[in-house]
C-alpha cells in the first residue's frame, strides 16, 4: 500500500450539546475528497479519538467509509492503552472498512513503556490486524517516545508498513528513515517541518492544515517531488503563520479554521473549549493568504 502524498487528519464533528454529528462528518468528508488529497485519517489526535467511546468510534468509521471513495486511502486511528483493547479496535476498524490503521503509542504507564514493551505491543497488534498497521509517535501528547531502535525492528514485520512521526526533530526523523527498509514509509505529522522532512526521506505527511488549505499542502508536496525546491520552500514559509496558530490552538483552532473556510465541523468536545474571538481573528488573517485554495 503506497502512502505517498498528503493526508488530512479529519476532526470529529460534535454538536453544541457534545453529541457526535455524523451528518456534519459526511459533509466535511465530501468537501475534502473533492480536493487532491491522497487520503483521509479518522479518529486520530485531531479527531479527538480519546474523547469518544467505542460505539461512537465505530459510528465515525461507518459514516466515513460510506463517504470516502475507494480510490482514496482510508486510515483509522485504533490505538488504545492495552494491547488487547488495541487488537479489538483494529479488528473492528478493519471489519468496518478501514484500509489501514494508525496505532498510537500507549503512554499512561510512561516509565514502563520501554523499547521492549513497544516492540512486543506492536508485534502483537500487527499479528492480529487484518489490515496494514502504521505506527504513530506523538511524544508531545503521549509523553513517550518511539525510538528509532524500536522502529527499525518493527519495520521488518510484514504487516507494519510505515509510521506517522509528529515530532519536529529532523535528526530523529532522519534516523527513522535511515534505519528502516526502503519499503517502510515514514509520514511527517508536523507541517512546520514538512519541507525538511521530505528532504530526509519522508514520503508524505498527515497534516492538520490539509483540512483547511488542502491545495496548498498538496502543492508543496508536488513542487518538492518535481524538484522545484525553491518554490516548495517559499510555500512552506507562506504556510508558517497558519501552521503556528493551528499548532498552538490544537483541535479547537482547527475546528475554528475549518468553519472560517465554510466547513463547519461543530465545536470541540468538553473538556476542550472553543478558541477566543481574538484567535478566530488571527486565524482569519492567516487564512487570507490562501483564499484562492481554501475548500
Order of alpha helices (4+ residues) and beta strands (2+ residues): beta-alpha-beta-alpha-beta-alpha-beta-alpha-beta-alpha-alpha-beta-alpha-beta-alpha-beta-alpha-alpha-alpha
